[in-house]
Amino acid sequence: MPPAGVADFWRISERWRAAGQGCPNRRQKLAQKLGKLNLTGLARLDGRPARRHGAAMSLARFDVAIIGGGPVGALLALALGKAGLRIALIDRTAPPVMQSAAYDGRATAVALGSQRILKGLGLWQRLAEAAGPILDIRVSDGRSRLFLHYDHRSVGDDPLGYIVENRHLRAALATEVAAEPAIALFAPATVTGLAADATGVTLARAEGAELRATLVVGADGRGSLVRRSAGIAATEWQYGQTALVCSVRHDAPHHGIAHERFLTPGPLALLPLRDPHRCSVVWTERDATAAALLALDDAAFSAEMQARFGESLGRIRIEGRRWSWKLGLHHASRYAAPRLALAGDAAHGIHPIAGQGLNLGWRDVAALAEVLVDARRLGLDIGALAVLERYEAWRRPDTLSLILATDGLNRLFSNDVAPVRVARDVGLGLVNRIAPLKRRFMRQAMGLAGPLPRLVRGEVL
Ligand SMILES: Cc1cc2nc3c(=O)[nH]c(=O)nc-3n(C[C@H](O)[C@H](O)[C@H](O)COP(=O)(O)OP(=O)(O)OC[C@H]3O[C@@H](n4cnc5c(N)ncnc54)[C@H](O)[C@@H]3O)c2cc1C
């Protein structure tokens, strides 16, 4: 639960804005006082001394406070920090824990558009060695012989995207964040409350000392405290499905082909890693079956996977441990409020059926960074609702179309009714033959559709 009264703060500041007034009440005076506290003794909770940014830093005042140092929050901090804004990046998890191999066993399908963002911000140089190019995508429906085949050569010379293990992503982000002088990292540090007023936001932390920023960005994932604190509602539902995640070794090389096999309980994806004999697996099952599968030993688990996937990669065996995620969808009704923006999973969480959730979040980063940097250049207030609404209007259509696509695909392929099965297999076969339609889907999956932010176009911020 958010602390009592915090949601009211946003409503109150909305009223100030509407009335074009200053900030006349007691709460704002308190927030201003907190903002002026001299926090020169502030220590970074990762054990290293706090970075200093001159006088402004000694007041613990920032242009932007980003709550959540996951892949979205950390990338946004880099984009804004490199553009000259002073950033506080706050996460409740200590960096060494976040970077450990046990923390997050997933691999991310990085779309070409996202790769350009990572390249523009100096991260791709650290990741290229670890990235497996996706040359083809093969989509099949259970045991049907009809399938959809996407070949990267039909849209250009570049791969369709890359598979990167999240431990590499997290390590590269942490190294770049540590090297960027404009970012002060507070981790582990838990934000417990927020108070917005006409000039900024004051953040309360479980650890004590408050921080003050012109704008707060919630990049704090599903169940975002920032979203709830601002009283922003979300549409959400559960799929009753669990994604099992692991890595496998297989006898035959994968040739850069990403396989997605749609089965009635959910899709089984084998995604090509850098090593030609290793894939990352995202295997979706109904919750109860997933729990039973997790209880199997490695040999039995591998055999179950092999039975569903078939023999095209030769013998498959699991390598290392397994992880699981309960799947659901959520979408915030707003991405912006006065002095507040939401990005990544704090704003939207989709089914991983198309490997697009983080790509959406990184496109949020590219758009929000562009809007804020442009506003700063023009001398505008980066926390003003009018500025933040530009970001919201830019990003909602992309998210909504992916919500519809992923939710629709999951429902369509989970349906075992014979006429539906036949219709969708015919559909797969048809799309496979209609080159322009296929190219359109491919450009969408590559994150290259719609109005693109400068970072996605490969330009500087
Ligand atoms: C099985 C699976 C496979 C996936 N595969 C892909 C894929 O191939 N491609 C793709 O694009 N997407 C994929 N996704 C989606 C992707 O993983 C998420 O969209 C992404 O992790 C969201 O990142 P984020 O930074 O927004 O949120 P998170 O990763 O959830 O990070 C939020 C951070 O906020 C911190 N935090 C939360 N509350 C507080 C607080 N009060 N104070 C301080 N810190 C706080 C947390 O510690 C955390 O570090 C997949 C998802 C799943 C479940």
The ligand as an SDF file (V2000), in Angstrom:
LIG
                    3D

 53 58  0  0  0  0  0  0  0  0999 V2000
    9.8740  -15.4140  -19.2060 C   0  0  0  0  0  0  0  0  0  0  0  0
   10.0600  -14.0530  -19.7790 C   0  0  0  0  0  0  0  0  0  0  0  0
   10.7850  -13.8740  -20.9440 C   0  0  0  0  0  0  0  0  0  0  0  0
   10.9450  -12.6100  -21.4870 C   0  0  0  0  0  0  0  0  0  0  0  0
   11.6230  -12.4770  -22.6620 N   0  0  0  0  0  0  0  0  0  0  0  0
   11.7190  -11.2630  -23.2380 C   0  0  0  0  0  0  0  0  0  0  0  0
   12.3870  -11.1000  -24.4980 C   0  0  0  0  0  0  0  0  0  0  0  0
   12.9230  -12.0350  -25.0770 O   0  0  0  0  0  0  0  0  0  0  0  0
   12.4240   -9.8540  -25.0530 N   0  0  0  0  0  0  0  0  0  0  0  0
   11.8440   -8.7850  -24.4430 C   0  0  0  0  0  0  0  0  0  0  0  0
   11.8780   -7.6850  -25.0050 O   0  0  0  0  0  0  0  0  0  0  0  0
   11.2230   -8.9130  -23.2420 N   0  0  0  0  0  0  0  0  0  0  0  0
   11.1500  -10.1060  -22.6180 C   0  0  0  0  0  0  0  0  0  0  0  0
   10.5310  -10.2270  -21.4070 N   0  0  0  0  0  0  0  0  0  0  0  0
   10.0140   -9.0270  -20.7150 C   0  0  0  0  0  0  0  0  0  0  0  0
   11.1280   -8.3270  -19.9150 C   0  0  0  0  0  0  0  0  0  0  0  0
   11.8330   -9.2350  -19.1520 O   0  0  0  0  0  0  0  0  0  0  0  0
   10.5650   -7.2150  -19.0360 C   0  0  0  0  0  0  0  0  0  0  0  0
    9.7600   -6.3970  -19.8470 O   0  0  0  0  0  0  0  0  0  0  0  0
   11.6930   -6.3810  -18.4290 C   0  0  0  0  0  0  0  0  0  0  0  0
   12.4120   -7.1280  -17.4810 O   0  0  0  0  0  0  0  0  0  0  0  0
   11.1470   -5.1280  -17.7530 C   0  0  0  0  0  0  0  0  0  0  0  0
   12.2220   -4.3720  -17.2410 O   0  0  0  0  0  0  0  0  0  0  0  0
   11.9610   -3.1770  -16.2220 P   0  0  0  0  0  0  0  0  0  0  0  0
   13.3100   -2.5750  -15.9540 O   0  0  0  0  0  0  0  0  0  0  0  0
   10.8630   -2.3140  -16.7030 O   0  0  0  0  0  0  0  0  0  0  0  0
   11.3850   -3.8700  -14.8930 O   0  0  0  0  0  0  0  0  0  0  0  0
   12.0900   -4.8760  -13.8920 P   0  0  0  0  0  0  0  0  0  0  0  0
   13.0680   -5.7440  -14.5930 O   0  0  0  0  0  0  0  0  0  0  0  0
   10.9840   -5.5310  -13.1310 O   0  0  0  0  0  0  0  0  0  0  0  0
   12.9250   -3.9190  -12.9070 O   0  0  0  0  0  0  0  0  0  0  0  0
   12.2870   -3.1610  -11.9010 C   0  0  0  0  0  0  0  0  0  0  0  0
   13.3470   -2.7860  -10.8670 C   0  0  0  0  0  0  0  0  0  0  0  0
   12.7510   -1.9020   -9.9030 O   0  0  0  0  0  0  0  0  0  0  0  0
   13.2210   -2.2220   -8.6090 C   0  0  0  0  0  0  0  0  0  0  0  0
   12.2100   -1.7230   -7.6430 N   0  0  0  0  0  0  0  0  0  0  0  0
   10.8930   -2.0600   -7.5890 C   0  0  0  0  0  0  0  0  0  0  0  0
   10.2820   -1.3520   -6.5950 N   0  0  0  0  0  0  0  0  0  0  0  0
   11.2300   -0.5690   -6.0140 C   0  0  0  0  0  0  0  0  0  0  0  0
   11.2190    0.3770   -4.9290 C   0  0  0  0  0  0  0  0  0  0  0  0
   10.1000    0.6720   -4.2660 N   0  0  0  0  0  0  0  0  0  0  0  0
   12.3850    0.9890   -4.5800 N   0  0  0  0  0  0  0  0  0  0  0  0
   13.5430    0.7050   -5.2560 C   0  0  0  0  0  0  0  0  0  0  0  0
   13.5980   -0.1850   -6.3020 N   0  0  0  0  0  0  0  0  0  0  0  0
   12.4650   -0.8090   -6.6680 C   0  0  0  0  0  0  0  0  0  0  0  0
   13.3840   -3.7440   -8.6440 C   0  0  0  0  0  0  0  0  0  0  0  0
   14.3350   -4.1840   -7.6840 O   0  0  0  0  0  0  0  0  0  0  0  0
   13.8640   -3.9980  -10.0800 C   0  0  0  0  0  0  0  0  0  0  0  0
   15.2710   -4.0340  -10.1950 O   0  0  0  0  0  0  0  0  0  0  0  0
   10.3650  -11.4840  -20.8430 C   0  0  0  0  0  0  0  0  0  0  0  0
    9.6410  -11.6540  -19.6530 C   0  0  0  0  0  0  0  0  0  0  0  0
    9.4880  -12.9220  -19.1250 C   0  0  0  0  0  0  0  0  0  0  0  0
    8.7060  -13.0820  -17.8410 C   0  0  0  0  0  0  0  0  0  0  0  0
  1  2  1  0
  2  3  1  0
  2 52  2  0
  3  4  2  0
  4  5  1  0
  4 50  1  0
  5  6  2  0
  6  7  1  0
  6 13  1  0
  7  8  2  0
  7  9  1  0
  9 10  1  0
 10 11  2  0
 10 12  1  0
 12 13  2  0
 13 14  1  0
 14 15  1  0
 14 50  1  0
 15 16  1  0
 16 17  1  0
 16 18  1  0
 18 19  1  0
 18 20  1  0
 20 21  1  0
 20 22  1  0
 22 23  1  0
 23 24  1  0
 24 25  2  0
 24 26  1  0
 24 27  1  0
 27 28  1  0
 28 29  2  0
 28 30  1  0
 28 31  1  0
 31 32  1  0
 32 33  1  0
 33 34  1  0
 33 48  1  0
 34 35  1  0
 35 36  1  0
 35 46  1  0
 36 37  1  0
 36 45  1  0
 37 38  2  0
 38 39  1  0
 39 40  1  0
 39 45  2  0
 40 41  1  0
 40 42  2  0
 42 43  1  0
 43 44  2  0
 44 45  1  0
 46 47  1  0
 46 48  1  0
 48 49  1  0
 50 51  2  0
 51 52  1  0
 52 53  1  0
M  END
$$$$
